[in-house]
Amino acid sequence: MKIFRLPPAVGIAARLGGHAAWQTGRLFRRLAARALDSVQDVLRAEVERGNLRLVADFLADKALPAARVVLLEQMSVRLLARLGLRGVLASNVVGWVLPFVIEGLIKASAKTGLTAKITANPTVANALEKLEDLRSATWKMLVPDPGSSAEVMDEAVEADPRPKGRRLLPPAPPSPA
């Protein structure tokens, strides 16, 4: 399993910039949101052009290397334009944020089974709707609920309304039918 760690240069830059840890988290969330928007724009544009199979292969991580390179270049150009940074700093930021977001996108796609849903109903409107669902699932995976330590529960697991701790009262007797 790959563990994502921020480069030490980011922490040093944050300290030199006067940002506390919680402030860099907010900056990272903003940067990840812009990267996710850039990725979604490129995927939406490809679906609208009629390259639905290419998008499905990219999300399943089965795309041809040449097609993957073209899509990644388009995504990085869109992200560079959104960031408004120039030079080496912009390319470094894109170089460590974009793979993180794309990896989350592919994991969310595999988890939700989106590629099968897209190929089952090959209409543009349906594919765009599924891409929007994928975007929200990816965002929940990247930033579950900042600051509250809340966790996303599966729908299949039913919540027990009774408290889990010790009971103060004995269980209620069954009612006569």
N, C-alpha and C positions, 0 to 999 in steps of 0.2 A: 504494500500500500504506500502510495506516495504521500508524504507529509509536506504541506505547503508552508514555507517559512519566508517571512519578509527578509529581503536582503538587509544586512547591517547598515548599508548606506541610507536606506529609507528611515531607519530609526535615528541615525545621526542627523539627517536632514530635518527630521521632525523636531529634534531637540534644539538644533541651531535655529530653526524657524520659530521657536517658542511655543510649539504645540505640545499639549499634554497627551497622554495615551488615548483618552476618550475623544479628543479632538481629531487625532489621526484616524480613529475608527470612523468618525463621521465623514472625513475626507475620503477614506477608502470606500465607504458605502456610496458616496456620490460618484466616485470614479468607476466603481463596479456597475452602477446604474447606467452611466453613460456608455460603458463598454457593452452592456447587455442591450441597450437601445441600438447601438451600432450594429451588433450582430443580427438583431431582429430586423433592422432595416435592409440589410443585405439579403437575408433569407426571404423576406417578404418580396423584395424586388425580383429575386430568382423565381419565386412561385408565380408572380404576376407575368413574368416572361414565358412561363410554361415549362420551366425546368423543375417540375415537382419531384421527379425521380432523383435528380441531383441533390435536392434538399433532403429527401428521405435517406439517401445514401450517406450524406454528410452527417446527419443526426444519428445514424446507426454506426458511424465510424467505418464505413465501407466504401467511401468515395475514392475514386482514382487519385493518385498523388498529384497529377497535373490540375485536376479540378479542385482539389483541396487547396493547393497553393494559390490558385486564382481567387477562391473565396476568401482565404485568409488575407490576401493582399487587399481585397476590397474592404474587408472588415477593419483592417488596420488603418487604411486611408480614411475611412469614415470616422474612426475613433480619433485619429490625429486632428481631423477637422473639428470635431466636437470639443476636444480638449483646449484648443487654442494655444498650446505650447509649441515651442520651436526647438529644432536641433536635436541634440543628443538626449536631452532630458525627456522630450516627448517620445522618442523611439525607445528609451529605456522603460518608461512608464507603460507604454503599449506592450513592450516585450514581456513584462511580468504580470500585467493585469489581464490581457486578452486570453492567454492560454488558461488562466484560472477560470475565467468566465465560460470559455468554450468547454472546458472539462466539466463544469457544473451543468452546462446545457446538455451535453451528451449523457451525463449520468441521469439527469431528470428525464430525458427522452427515453432512456432505457427503462427507467423505473415506471414511467406512466404508459409505456408501450405506444408511443406516439407514431412511430414509423409505420406500424401495422395499421393504425387508424387512418393515416394519411393515404397510404396506398390502397386501402379498402374503398375509400370514397374519393376518387381523384378529381374533385372539383376545386376550383380556385378559392371560392368563398369558404368551403369547408376547411381547406388547408390553412387559410389565413386565420380562421377561428381556432384551429388546433395550435397554430404557432403562438397565438396570444395566450392560450392556456399553458403552453410550454413556458412562455416567458414568466408567467406568474408562479409556476411551479419551480422554475430555476431561481427566481428571486427569493422564494421562501427557503430554498436550499442554501443559497449563498448567505442570506441575512435572515435567519429564522424569525427572531423578534428581538431586536437590539435592546439590551438593557434590562429586560424583565426575566430572562432565563426561562422563558416559556418554551415548551416543546410541542411540535406538531404530532398529533396522535393519529393513528390509522383509523379509518372509518369502520373497519371490521371489529375493532376492539370497542366493546360497549363499556361505558363508564358505570361503575357501581355507585349508586347514590348513597350507600351507607358509608360512614367514616371507616377508615382503615385501622385506626388506633383501638385502644381498649374500649369496650362498651360499658357505659355506666348503668344501663338498664338491661334486664334480661330480655331475650328475644320474645317478641309478641307471640301468644298462642295462636294456632291456626283458627280461622273463623269457621263456624259451622256452615255448611252449604245448604 
